[in-house]
Amino acid sequence: MSHSETEIMLKGYGLTTAELLYRMPDHSQILQSFIWQHYDLAPKFPELKAFLDFWERNLEGPLHSVRFVHRKLIRPNEWARVDGEIVLH
């Protein structure tokens, strides 16, 4: 079943971007960078964890480090209290 991006965001998913640094299989002193981006649920990040598990099981380049950011794209509006009103002409 396929869902539109809006449906996914309404279910609480946000955009997660991760930078993975990994060692080259034949040259362990060299680090390569890989960028991964997917909709995911904070704070457990099941999609990112599944991707990292896949990487560890199936790819030869061992991970050095992972940095990631997450942003909910649909969230409640921010309201500010207004104590007065200014009327111009």
MARDREN-927653 format. One record per residue: residue in three letters; x, y, z of N, C-alpha, C, O, CB in turn. Coordinates in steps of 0.02 Angstrom, whole numbers, padded with zeros to 5 digits, always signed. Glycine has a CB too. Layout:
N
ALAXYZXYZXYZXYZXYZ;...
This chain:
89
MET+00042-00059+00000+00000+00000+00000+00045+00062+00000+00091+00067+00040-00048+00000+00061;SER+00031+00107-00044+00070+00168-00050+00033+00227-00020-00027+00235-00031+00088+00181-00124;HIS+00069+00268+00017+00039+00327+00048+00072+00389+00019+00131+00388+00001+00047+00325+00125;SER+00033+00442+00014+00062+00505-00010+00105+00534+00046+00099+00516+00104+00006+00555-00031;GLU+00149+00580+00027+00193+00612+00076+00152+00648+00129+00170+00647+00188+00241+00661+00042;THR+00097+00680+00110+00056+00716+00158+00026+00668+00208+00025+00683+00268+00000+00755+00122;GLU+00001+00611+00186-00028+00561+00232+00025+00537+00282+00011+00529+00341-00056+00501+00193;ILE+00085+00526+00257+00139+00504+00301+00155+00557+00354+00164+00541+00412+00202+00488+00260;MET+00159+00620+00333+00175+00674+00380+00119+00683+00431+00133+00699+00489+00187+00740+00342;LEU+00056+00674+00410+00000+00680+00457+00001+00624+00510-00028+00632+00563-00066+00679+00420;LYS+00034+00569+00495+00040+00514+00543+00098+00526+00592+00111+00483+00634+00051+00448+00506;GLY+00132+00583+00587+00184+00600+00635+00255+00590+00609+00303+00604+00645+00176+00560+00695;TYR+00262+00568+00548+00329+00558+00520+00361+00626+00503+00326+00673+00486+00327+00513+00458;GLY+00426+00628+00509+00464+00687+00489+00521+00665+00445+00535+00606+00438+00489+00726+00551;LEU+00555+00713+00415+00610+00698+00370+00675+00690+00410+00695+00735+00447+00618+00754+00317;THR+00706+00633+00403+00769+00618+00437+00824+00614+00384+00818+00580+00333+00764+00550+00477;THR+00878+00650+00397+00936+00649+00353+00996+00626+00394+01010+00653+00448+00949+00720+00321;ALA+01032+00576+00369+01089+00549+00405+01151+00551+00361+01147+00536+00301+01075+00478+00430;GLU+01207+00569+00390+01272+00564+00356+01310+00506+00389+01323+00507+00449+01313+00631+00361;LEU+01326+00457+00349+01363+00399+00373+01435+00404+00348+01447+00413+00288+01330+00333+00349;LEU+01482+00399+00393+01553+00394+00375+01572+00321+00383+01560+00291+00436+01598+00442+00419;TYR+01602+00293+00331+01621+00223+00334+01690+00214+00305+01714+00255+00266+01569+00179+00297;ARG+01721+00160+00325+01789+00145+00302+01786+00105+00237+01744+00061+00229+01829+00106+00355;MET+01830+00121+00191+01835+00085+00128+01857+00012+00144+01902+00002+00184+01886+00119+00079;PRO+01825-00037+00113+01842-00107+00129+01915-00124+00117+01945-00159+00158+01799-00153+00088;ASP+01945-00100+00063+02014-00118+00047+02065-00068+00075+02125-00081+00075+02023-00123-00027;HIS+02042-00010+00097+02086+00043+00122+02055+00071+00186+02023+00124+00184+02098+00100+00068;SER+02064+00038+00241+02029+00055+00304+02048+00124+00332+02013+00150+00375+02044+00003+00356;GLN+02102+00154+00308+02122+00220+00332+02083+00275+00297+02086+00333+00318+02197+00230+00322;ILE+02046+00259+00243+02007+00309+00206+01934+00306+00226+01904+00252+00227+02015+00297+00129;LEU+01906+00365+00242+01835+00370+00258+01796+00397+00198+01818+00444+00165+01824+00415+00320;GLN+01739+00368+00186+01693+00390+00134+01630+00415+00169+01615+00396+00225+01676+00333+00082;SER+01593+00458+00135+01531+00485+00162+01472+00462+00119+01477+00458+00058+01534+00563+00164;PHE+01417+00446+00152+01356+00426+00119+01298+00463+00152+01293+00465+00213+01345+00348+00122;ILE+01255+00494+00112+01197+00531+00139+01134+00489+00127+01122+00465+00072+01191+00601+00105;TRP+01095+00480+00180+01032+00443+00178+00976+00489+00201+00985+00526+00249+01036+00378+00222;GLN+00919+00486+00167+00863+00529+00186+00798+00490+00177+00787+00458+00126+00861+00595+00143;HIS+00755+00493+00229+00693+00454+00227+00645+00483+00279+00667+00517+00326+00706+00379+00240;TYR+00580+00471+00271+00532+00490+00323+00537+00440+00379+00540+00379+00368+00459+00493+00295;ASP+00538+00465+00442+00547+00422+00500+00510+00450+00559+00490+00508+00560+00622+00413+00516;LEU+00501+00408+00611+00466+00428+00672+00517+00439+00728+00553+00394+00747+00415+00375+00692;ALA+00518+00500+00755+00560+00514+00813+00521+00494+00875+00459+00498+00873+00582+00590+00816;PRO+00550+00474+00929+00622+00471+00943+00653+00402+00931+00713+00393+00943+00634+00491+01014;LYS+00613+00353+00909+00641+00285+00902+00675+00273+00835+00718+00229+00830+00587+00234+00910;PHE+00658+00310+00783+00689+00306+00717+00693+00235+00690+00748+00210+00677+00758+00336+00720;PRO+00636+00201+00681+00638+00132+00656+00665+00125+00585+00698+00076+00570+00568+00103+00658;GLU+00653+00174+00542+00679+00170+00473+00755+00176+00472+00789+00138+00437+00647+00225+00429;LEU+00782+00223+00510+00855+00232+00513+00888+00170+00543+00939+00147+00518+00873+00294+00554;LYS+00859+00144+00597+00887+00084+00628+00886+00025+00580+00934-00014+00577+00849+00066+00692;ALA+00831+00018+00542+00827-00037+00494+00880-00029+00439+00910-00078+00418+00756-00040+00462;PHE+00891+00033+00417+00942+00045+00366+01011+00029+00393+01052-00002+00358+00938+00117+00341;LEU+01026+00050+00454+01092+00036+00484+01102-00039+00494+01157-00064+00484+01100+00073+00551;ASP+01049-00075+00514+01054-00148+00520+01068-00180+00452+01110-00225+00447+00988-00177+00549;PHE+01034-00155+00400+01046-00180+00332+01120-00168+00313+01153-00212+00285+00999-00146+00281;TRP+01144-00108+00327+01214-00091+00310+01262-00140+00344+01306-00167+00312+01230-00017+00332;GLU+01252-00150+00409+01298-00193+00447+01295-00265+00421+01347-00299+00420+01279-00192+00522;ARG+01237-00289+00401+01230-00358+00378+01255-00369+00307+01283-00422+00293+01158-00379+00382;ASN+01247-00320+00263+01256-00332+00191+01313-00295+00157+01333-00314+00102+01195-00315+00157;LEU+01339-00244+00187+01392-00205+00154+01459-00215+00189+01462-00227+00249+01374-00130+00154;GLU+01512-00211+00150+01579-00225+00176+01611-00166+00211+01654-00176+00254+01623-00247+00120;GLY+01592-00105+00195+01623-00047+00226+01598-00036+00297+01541-00016+00306+01610+00015+00184;PRO+01640-00049+00347+01618-00040+00417+01604+00033+00433+01641+00078+00412+01670-00069+00465;LEU+01551+00044+00471+01533+00113+00490+01583+00142+00539+01605+00108+00585+01462+00114+00520;HIS+01599+00204+00528+01642+00241+00574+01598+00283+00620+01607+00282+00681+01693+00286+00535;SER+01551+00321+00592+01507+00363+00631+01444+00380+00591+01443+00375+00530+01543+00427+00654;VAL+01392+00400+00628+01329+00420+00597+01306+00484+00631+01302+00487+00693+01274+00364+00603;ARG+01291+00535+00591+01262+00597+00616+01195+00605+00582+01188+00592+00522+01309+00660+00604;PHE+01144+00628+00620+01079+00636+00588+01041+00694+00617+01053+00715+00674+01038+00572+00594;VAL+00995+00720+00577+00948+00772+00599+00878+00750+00580+00869+00711+00533+00966+00843+00566;HIS+00829+00775+00616+00760+00757+00604+00717+00819+00609+00727+00861+00653+00736+00702+00654;ARG+00669+00825+00564+00625+00884+00564+00554+00861+00549+00541+00832+00496+00650+00937+00512;LYS+00509+00875+00596+00438+00863+00581+00415+00918+00534+00424+00977+00548+00395+00862+00647;LEU+00385+00899+00480+00366+00947+00430+00296+00976+00442+00282+01032+00420+00369+00916+00361;ILE+00254+00939+00476+00188+00964+00495+00186+00964+00571+00195+00912+00602+00129+00921+00464;ARG+00174+01022+00600+00171+01027+00673+00121+01082+00691+00102+01121+00648+00241+01042+00703;PRO+00101+01084+00754+00052+01136+00774+00080+01206+00762+00140+01218+00768+00033+01127+00847;ASN+00035+01251+00745+00056+01321+00737+00079+01349+00803+00056+01327+00856-00001+01363+00708;GLU+00123+01397+00800+00145+01431+00860+00102+01493+00870+00096+01534+00825+00221+01449+00856;TRP+00072+01498+00928+00028+01554+00943+00063+01601+00991+00102+01579+01034-00038+01529+00974;ALA+00050+01664+00983+00078+01715+01027+00021+01756+01056-00026+01775+01020+00129+01761+00990;ARG+00024+01769+01120-00027+01810+01152-00017+01883+01131+00039+01908+01130-00023+01802+01229;VAL-00072+01916+01116-00071+01986+01097-00107+02026+01150-00165+02011+01166-00103+01998+01026;ASP-00073+02075+01179-00102+02115+01233-00136+02179+01208-00170+02213+01246-00050+02133+01283;GLY-00127+02195+01146-00155+02258+01122-00166+02256+01047-00149+02207+01014-00110+02317+01140;GLU-00195+02309+01022-00208+02314+00950-00194+02385+00928-00212+02433+00962-00282+02293+00933;ILE-00163+02391+00872-00148+02457+00844-00189+02464+00780-00184+02423+00735-00071+02467+00830;VAL-00229+02517+00776-00270+02529+00717-00241+02588+00679-00231+02642+00708-00344+02541+00736;LEU-00228+02578+00615-00203+02632+00573-00259+02650+00523-00283+02607+00486-00137+02612+00537;HIS-00278+02712+00523-00328+02740+00477-00375+02689+00451-00420+02705+00413-00296+02774+00419;
